[in-house]
Amino acid sequence: MFDGIGFFGLAWNTVHALALSTLLMAFACATPGERRVSVSDGDPHSTGSEVQQPKAIWTLEGKGLISDLDVNSRSGRILVGTLSDSESPGSFRGALLLSPNGEVVLNRALEFPVRQQSLSPSGDRIVVSDYENQVISFGLGKASTWTVSGHCRPSFIGDSGLILCLHDDDPVTDVPFEILSTQGKRVYLPDYHADALTVRMSSDGKLFAVLLRGGGVALYGVKSRSSKGSQVHDVELYWRKTFKGEVVDLAFAEPTIGTLRLGVYVHSEGGERRVHFLDLQGQAVAPSLELKGIAPSQIGFQKYEGSGQIVLFAYSNGPRGQWLHSFRLRTQASDGTGRTVPGWEQEWKYGDEGPAEFSSRLLPLPQGGVLVGMEVDQGPGRLSQLIALSREGQESWRIKVESEGPAYIFQYALSAEDSVLYLATDDGRLTAYRLPQVEEARGRN
């Protein structure tokens, strides 16, 4: 098996330096150093102007508690998993498909609660798994309906129409996943046995990585070809590696950043936390980053087209507080030889010294910057907020979750095509927000 830590401990050679040279030219400026900023209300750390509040377009409530949320950027449709709520007479257990303006396109009652759901790229087919180990697919119009048995967390794989069925915590099989066709037929099964933890997909759906217990990562690609007048989709294993420790998270570089395609965040047996940066062949294409003094639960990439800057974000929530950390890849002067070597440097961290009751996830934004959920003390309770930060760690806008009783951020998703954010809270509300950057751009046209 591949020894990940040993491999990435190798010295950098000239090939690596040349491969990164075009990416690192923008980083020759002086180092700004780490800055610490606060999430507390009234201290927004913006550019000096008032932090904007995105405008709510519509709100849906009374359909039940929300169990899952999926958004299709191409069609603008929103898939909502619901649970019946005794306090909401109109609530039901099932799946709701909504149009971009919040109208119900399809509602499907289900016998058992939804474990996980996925919406096809075309926005007209749905697949769900329930807690009775059933996988159910249905759609609009005359679309066929089928059900197969099995413990599964389903996800559509890009435009292929294939469905990845992840077998995490499956007590029956030790096969990490299988792939089903649109008709529910098995079309791919890996030839190894392992316990699956989770799966990560690239935004274009052409790559997916399966995280395996014991430090394993398997990277796959989906390639399309024509055969007898129809499109055929082939699943290809690029590589499978084992790192020393457990893989906590994996993030794809979006968009593709040179040869850099993904970062693998590993917590080693000795307590070290390190992110490794790989290409499609599993080779290191940037120096690894040791995360000293922090224990993130998630990482994410951002690339800034104008300057070419590459930024890694890491989110942590624990006894030391809730923090978003920003690291930048830059050139660093070597030991007087005149050469430069690439390295990672922390620029800033943003957050609060008090831990959040619920951990958030971070979401790099297409316009630049990153979105993260934070909680702050507010009198007898806590206030949940979604905060958009620029590359400098300054607030661009924030959404405060306000209700008659305490409400927390449950899930959120972004429709990149029209820059609308959908926010679900644990009191059963789903609200659509138009992002401020889009409104400003439309005002200029």
C-alpha positions as CSV (number, residue, x, y, z in Angstrom):
1,M,0.0,0.0,0.0
2,F,1.0,3.6,-0.6
3,D,2.6,5.3,2.4
4,G,1.2,8.7,2.1
5,I,3.2,10.5,4.9
6,G,6.5,9.0,3.8
7,F,5.9,10.0,0.2
8,F,5.0,13.5,0.9
9,G,8.0,14.0,3.2
10,L,10.3,13.8,0.1
11,A,12.2,16.9,-0.8
12,W,10.9,19.0,-3.7
13,N,12.7,18.7,-7.0
14,T,13.1,21.0,-9.9
15,V,10.1,19.5,-11.8
16,H,7.7,20.4,-9.0
17,A,9.1,24.0,-8.8
18,L,8.7,24.5,-12.5
19,A,5.2,23.1,-12.5
20,L,4.1,25.6,-9.8
21,S,6.1,28.6,-11.1
22,T,3.2,30.0,-13.1
23,L,0.9,29.7,-10.2
24,L,3.1,31.4,-7.6
25,M,4.3,34.5,-9.4
26,A,1.6,36.5,-7.8
27,F,2.8,35.7,-4.3
28,A,6.1,37.5,-4.3
29,C,4.7,40.4,-2.3
30,A,5.3,41.0,1.4
31,T,3.6,38.6,3.8
32,P,0.6,40.2,5.6
33,G,0.8,37.7,8.5
34,E,-2.0,36.1,10.4
35,R,-4.9,38.4,11.5
36,R,-7.5,37.4,14.0
37,V,-11.0,38.8,13.6
38,S,-14.2,38.4,15.5
39,V,-17.6,37.2,14.5
40,S,-19.3,39.1,17.3
41,D,-22.2,41.3,16.2
42,G,-21.3,45.0,16.0
43,D,-17.7,44.2,15.0
44,P,-18.2,43.2,11.4
45,H,-14.6,43.8,10.2
46,S,-15.9,44.9,6.8
47,T,-14.3,47.6,4.6
48,G,-15.7,50.3,6.8
49,S,-19.2,50.3,5.4
50,E,-22.3,48.5,6.9
51,V,-22.4,44.8,6.3
52,Q,-25.1,44.0,3.7
53,Q,-28.0,41.7,4.4
54,P,-29.1,39.6,1.4
55,K,-32.8,40.1,0.4
56,A,-35.2,37.2,1.1
57,I,-37.1,36.3,-2.1
58,W,-39.5,33.8,-0.6
59,T,-40.0,31.6,2.4
60,L,-41.6,28.1,2.6
61,E,-42.9,26.8,5.9
62,G,-45.6,24.5,7.3
63,K,-44.6,21.5,5.1
64,G,-42.8,19.8,8.0
65,L,-39.3,19.6,9.5
66,I,-36.6,19.6,6.8
67,S,-34.4,16.5,6.7
68,D,-32.4,17.2,3.6
69,L,-31.8,19.9,1.0
70,D,-30.4,19.6,-2.6
71,V,-30.2,22.4,-5.3
72,N,-29.8,22.0,-9.0
73,S,-28.0,25.0,-10.4
74,R,-28.9,24.3,-14.1
75,S,-32.7,24.0,-13.6
76,G,-32.9,26.1,-10.5
77,R,-35.0,23.5,-8.8
78,I,-34.8,22.7,-5.1
79,L,-35.4,19.2,-3.6
80,V,-36.5,19.2,0.1
81,G,-36.8,16.2,2.3
82,T,-39.5,16.6,4.9
83,L,-40.6,15.0,8.2
84,S,-44.1,15.3,9.6
85,D,-44.5,17.7,12.4
86,S,-47.3,17.6,15.0
87,E,-47.3,21.4,15.2
88,S,-47.8,21.8,11.5
89,P,-51.2,20.4,10.2
90,G,-50.1,20.6,6.6
91,S,-46.8,18.8,7.1
92,F,-46.0,15.4,5.6
93,R,-43.1,12.9,5.4
94,G,-41.6,12.8,1.9
95,A,-40.0,14.8,-0.8
96,L,-40.8,18.2,-2.2
97,L,-39.6,19.5,-5.6
98,L,-39.7,23.3,-5.8
99,S,-39.3,25.7,-8.7
100,P,-36.9,28.6,-8.4
101,N,-39.7,30.9,-7.2
102,G,-40.7,28.4,-4.4
103,E,-43.8,26.8,-6.1
104,V,-44.3,23.1,-5.5
105,V,-43.6,21.2,-8.7
106,L,-43.9,17.7,-7.2
107,N,-44.7,16.4,-3.7
108,R,-44.2,12.7,-3.0
109,A,-45.3,11.1,0.3
110,L,-43.0,8.4,1.5
111,E,-43.6,5.6,4.0
112,F,-40.4,6.0,5.9
113,P,-38.1,9.0,6.6
114,V,-35.5,10.0,4.0
115,R,-31.9,9.1,4.9
116,Q,-30.4,10.9,1.9
117,Q,-31.6,12.3,-1.4
118,S,-30.2,13.6,-4.7
119,L,-31.6,15.6,-7.6
120,S,-30.5,14.8,-11.2
121,P,-28.7,17.5,-13.2
122,S,-31.7,18.0,-15.4
123,G,-33.9,18.6,-12.3
124,D,-36.6,16.1,-13.3
125,R,-35.5,12.9,-11.5
126,I,-35.1,12.2,-7.8
127,V,-33.5,9.4,-5.9
128,V,-33.8,8.9,-2.2
129,S,-32.8,6.3,0.4
130,D,-34.9,5.7,3.6
131,Y,-34.3,4.2,7.0
132,E,-35.8,0.9,5.9
133,N,-32.8,0.3,3.6
134,Q,-34.7,1.1,0.4
135,V,-33.5,3.1,-2.6
136,I,-36.4,4.8,-4.5
137,S,-36.2,6.8,-7.7
138,F,-39.1,8.8,-9.3
139,G,-39.5,11.8,-11.4
140,L,-41.8,14.2,-13.3
141,G,-44.3,13.3,-16.0
142,K,-44.1,9.7,-17.3
143,A,-40.7,9.0,-15.7
144,S,-40.5,5.5,-14.4
145,T,-40.4,4.6,-10.7
146,W,-38.3,1.9,-9.2
147,T,-37.2,0.6,-5.8
148,V,-34.2,-1.5,-4.9
149,S,-33.2,-2.9,-1.5
150,G,-30.0,-2.0,0.2
151,H,-28.2,0.3,2.7
152,C,-27.2,3.3,0.6
153,R,-26.6,7.0,0.4
154,P,-27.4,7.9,-3.2
155,S,-25.9,10.7,-5.3
156,F,-26.2,11.5,-9.0
157,I,-22.8,11.6,-10.7
158,G,-22.8,14.8,-12.9
159,D,-24.5,14.6,-16.3
160,S,-24.0,10.9,-16.6
161,G,-27.3,9.9,-15.0
162,L,-25.4,7.3,-13.0
163,I,-26.2,7.0,-9.3
164,L,-23.4,6.4,-6.8
165,C,-24.7,4.3,-3.9
166,L,-22.4,4.7,-0.9
167,H,-22.5,1.9,1.7
168,D,-21.4,3.8,4.8
169,D,-21.9,1.9,8.0
170,D,-23.5,-1.0,6.1
171,P,-23.7,-4.0,8.5
172,V,-24.3,-6.4,5.6
173,T,-21.7,-5.7,2.9
174,D,-18.1,-4.6,3.1
175,V,-18.1,-3.2,-0.5
176,P,-17.7,0.6,-0.1
177,F,-20.1,1.5,-2.9
178,E,-21.8,0.5,-6.1
179,I,-23.0,2.5,-9.1
180,L,-26.6,2.2,-10.5
181,S,-28.0,3.1,-13.9
182,T,-30.9,5.5,-14.3
183,Q,-33.1,2.4,-14.3
184,G,-31.7,1.1,-11.0
185,K,-29.5,-1.6,-12.5
186,R,-26.0,-2.2,-11.0
187,V,-23.4,-1.1,-13.6
188,Y,-20.2,-0.9,-11.5
189,L,-18.8,-2.6,-8.3
190,P,-15.3,-2.0,-7.0
191,D,-13.1,-5.1,-6.8
192,Y,-11.9,-4.5,-3.2
193,H,-13.5,-4.5,0.3
194,A,-13.3,-1.6,2.7
195,D,-15.5,0.4,5.0
196,A,-16.7,3.7,3.4
197,L,-16.8,6.9,5.4
198,T,-18.1,9.4,2.8
199,V,-17.7,10.5,-0.8
200,R,-16.7,13.9,-2.3
201,M,-17.5,14.9,-5.9
202,S,-16.0,17.6,-8.2
203,S,-18.4,20.3,-9.2
204,D,-18.5,19.1,-12.8
205,G,-19.3,15.5,-11.7
206,K,-16.4,14.0,-13.6
207,L,-14.5,13.0,-10.5
208,F,-15.4,11.5,-7.2
209,A,-13.3,10.3,-4.3
210,V,-14.4,7.7,-1.7
211,L,-12.9,8.1,1.8
212,L,-12.2,4.7,3.4
213,R,-11.7,3.8,7.1
214,G,-8.1,3.3,7.9
215,G,-6.7,6.2,5.9
216,G,-7.8,5.1,2.5
217,V,-8.8,7.3,-0.5
218,A,-9.9,6.0,-3.9
219,L,-10.2,8.5,-6.8
220,Y,-12.5,7.7,-9.7
221,G,-13.4,9.4,-13.0
222,V,-16.4,9.1,-15.2
223,K,-15.7,9.3,-19.0
224,S,-18.3,9.5,-21.7
225,R,-18.1,7.9,-25.2
226,S,-20.4,7.2,-28.1
227,S,-21.4,3.7,-28.8
228,K,-24.0,2.7,-31.4
229,G,-25.5,6.1,-31.5
230,S,-25.9,6.5,-27.7
231,Q,-23.7,7.9,-24.9
232,V,-22.0,5.3,-22.7
233,H,-20.4,6.3,-19.4
234,D,-17.3,4.4,-18.1
235,V,-16.2,4.5,-14.5
236,E,-12.4,4.4,-14.1
237,L,-10.3,4.0,-11.0
238,Y,-7.4,6.5,-11.2
239,W,-5.7,5.5,-8.0
240,R,-6.2,4.1,-4.5
241,K,-3.9,5.0,-1.7
242,T,-3.6,4.6,2.1
243,F,-2.3,7.3,4.3
244,K,-0.9,6.9,7.9
245,G,-3.9,7.9,10.1
246,E,-7.5,8.7,9.2
247,V,-8.6,10.9,6.3
248,V,-10.8,13.6,7.9
249,D,-11.8,15.4,4.7
250,L,-11.0,15.8,1.0
251,A,-11.6,18.8,-1.2
252,F,-11.4,19.2,-5.0
253,A,-9.6,22.3,-6.4
254,E,-12.4,24.3,-8.2
255,P,-11.8,25.3,-10.8
256,T,-8.8,23.2,-11.8
257,I,-5.7,24.9,-10.5
258,G,-2.8,23.9,-12.8
259,T,-2.2,20.2,-12.1
260,L,-3.6,20.6,-8.6
261,R,-6.8,18.6,-8.4
262,L,-7.5,17.7,-4.7
263,G,-6.3,18.1,-1.1
264,V,-6.4,15.3,1.3
265,Y,-6.6,16.2,5.0
266,V,-5.2,13.4,7.3
267,H,-5.1,13.1,11.1
268,S,-2.1,10.8,11.7
269,E,-1.8,8.3,14.6
270,G,0.8,10.5,16.2
271,G,-1.6,13.5,16.4
272,E,-0.3,15.4,13.4
273,R,-2.8,17.0,11.1
274,R,-1.7,17.6,7.5
275,V,-3.2,18.4,4.1
276,H,-1.6,16.8,1.0
277,F,-2.1,18.2,-2.4
278,L,-2.3,15.8,-5.4
279,D,-2.8,15.6,-9.1
280,L,-4.9,13.1,-11.0
281,Q,-2.1,10.5,-10.8
282,G,-1.9,10.8,-7.0
283,Q,1.5,12.7,-7.1
284,A,2.3,15.6,-4.9
285,V,2.1,18.9,-6.8
286,A,2.4,21.4,-3.9
287,P,4.0,21.2,-0.5
288,S,1.9,19.6,2.3
289,L,0.5,21.9,5.0
290,E,0.7,21.0,8.6
291,L,-2.2,22.4,10.6
292,K,-0.6,23.3,13.9
293,G,-2.7,23.9,16.9
294,I,-6.0,23.5,15.2
295,A,-8.3,20.5,14.5
296,P,-10.5,21.4,11.5
297,S,-13.4,19.2,10.4
298,Q,-13.5,20.5,6.8
299,I,-11.3,22.1,4.2
300,G,-12.0,23.9,0.9
301,F,-10.2,25.6,-2.0
302,Q,-10.5,29.0,-3.6
303,K,-8.6,30.4,-6.7
304,Y,-8.7,34.0,-7.6
305,E,-8.5,34.4,-11.4
306,G,-7.1,37.9,-11.5
307,S,-4.0,37.3,-9.3
308,G,-3.8,33.5,-9.6
309,Q,-3.8,33.2,-5.8
310,I,-4.6,29.8,-4.3
311,V,-6.2,29.8,-0.9
312,L,-7.1,26.9,1.4
313,F,-9.9,27.4,4.0
314,A,-10.2,25.2,7.1
315,Y,-13.1,25.2,9.5
316,S,-12.9,24.1,13.2
317,N,-15.4,24.0,16.1
318,G,-14.4,22.8,19.5
319,P,-13.4,23.8,23.0
320,R,-11.1,26.5,21.6
321,G,-14.0,28.1,19.7
322,Q,-15.4,28.2,16.2
323,W,-12.9,29.4,13.6
324,L,-12.4,29.7,9.9
325,H,-8.7,29.7,8.9
326,S,-7.3,31.0,5.7
327,F,-3.9,29.8,4.2
328,R,-2.3,31.1,1.1
329,L,0.2,29.3,-1.2
330,R,3.1,31.6,-1.9
331,T,6.8,31.7,-2.7
332,Q,9.2,32.0,0.1
333,A,12.9,33.0,0.0
334,S,15.2,30.1,0.5
335,D,18.5,30.1,2.5
336,G,20.3,32.8,0.5
337,T,20.8,30.8,-2.7
338,G,18.5,33.0,-4.7
339,R,16.0,30.2,-5.3
340,T,12.4,30.4,-4.2
341,V,10.4,27.5,-2.8
342,P,6.6,27.3,-2.4
343,G,5.0,27.2,1.0
344,W,1.7,27.7,2.8
345,E,1.2,30.6,5.2
346,Q,-1.8,31.4,7.4
347,E,-3.2,34.8,6.6
348,W,-6.1,35.2,9.0
349,K,-8.6,33.4,11.1
350,Y,-12.2,34.5,11.7
351,G,-14.5,33.3,14.4
352,D,-15.4,33.3,18.1
353,E,-13.8,31.8,21.2
354,G,-17.0,30.2,22.2
355,P,-17.9,26.9,20.5
356,A,-21.0,26.5,18.4
357,E,-23.7,24.1,19.4
358,F,-23.9,22.8,15.8
359,S,-20.8,22.6,13.5
360,S,-21.2,24.4,10.2
361,R,-19.7,23.6,6.8
362,L,-17.8,26.0,4.6
363,L,-18.7,26.8,1.0
364,P,-16.2,28.6,-1.3
365,L,-18.2,31.1,-3.3
366,P,-18.0,31.4,-7.1
367,Q,-17.6,35.2,-6.9
368,G,-14.7,34.8,-4.5
369,G,-14.5,34.4,-0.8
370,V,-16.1,31.8,1.4
371,L,-19.4,31.2,3.2
372,V,-19.6,29.8,6.8
373,G,-22.1,29.5,9.6
374,M,-21.3,30.9,13.0
375,E,-23.1,31.2,16.4
376,V,-22.7,34.0,18.9
377,D,-24.1,34.5,22.4
378,Q,-27.1,36.8,22.5
379,G,-28.7,37.3,25.9
380,P,-30.3,34.0,27.1
381,G,-29.8,32.2,23.8
382,R,-27.5,32.1,20.8
383,L,-27.8,33.7,17.4
384,S,-27.1,31.6,14.3
385,Q,-25.7,33.5,11.3
386,L,-24.4,32.8,7.8
387,I,-21.4,35.0,7.0
388,A,-19.7,35.6,3.7
389,L,-16.0,36.6,3.9
390,S,-13.8,38.1,1.3
391,R,-10.3,36.8,0.5
392,E,-9.0,39.3,3.1
393,G,-11.3,37.9,5.9
394,Q,-13.6,40.9,5.8
395,E,-17.4,40.4,5.9
396,S,-19.2,40.9,2.6
397,W,-22.7,40.1,3.9
398,R,-24.4,38.1,6.7
399,I,-27.8,36.5,7.2
400,K,-29.1,36.4,10.8
401,V,-31.5,33.5,11.6
402,E,-34.3,35.2,13.4
403,S,-37.6,33.5,14.6
404,E,-40.0,33.6,17.5
405,G,-38.2,30.7,19.2
406,P,-34.6,29.5,18.9
407,A,-33.7,28.4,15.4
408,Y,-30.4,27.0,14.1
409,I,-29.0,26.7,10.6
410,F,-29.7,23.2,9.5
411,Q,-28.5,23.2,5.9
412,Y,-27.8,25.7,3.1
413,A,-27.1,25.3,-0.6
414,L,-26.2,27.7,-3.4
415,S,-27.6,27.9,-7.0
416,A,-24.5,29.2,-8.7
417,E,-26.2,30.0,-12.0
418,D,-28.4,32.7,-10.5
419,S,-26.5,33.3,-7.2
420,V,-29.5,32.4,-5.0
421,L,-28.8,30.9,-1.5
422,Y,-31.3,28.5,0.1
423,L,-31.2,28.4,3.8
424,A,-33.1,25.7,5.9
425,T,-33.4,26.0,9.6
426,D,-34.3,23.4,12.2
427,D,-37.8,24.9,12.7
428,G,-38.9,23.8,9.2
429,R,-38.4,27.0,7.3
430,L,-36.7,27.3,3.9
431,T,-35.8,30.8,2.7
432,A,-34.3,31.9,-0.6
433,Y,-32.0,34.9,-0.6
434,R,-30.6,36.9,-3.5
435,L,-26.9,37.5,-2.9
436,P,-25.9,41.2,-2.8
437,Q,-23.2,40.9,-5.4
438,V,-25.7,39.8,-8.0
439,E,-28.1,42.6,-7.2
440,E,-25.3,45.2,-7.6
441,A,-24.3,43.7,-11.0
442,R,-27.9,43.8,-12.2
443,G,-28.2,47.4,-11.2
444,R,-25.3,48.4,-13.4
445,N,-26.7,46.6,-16.5
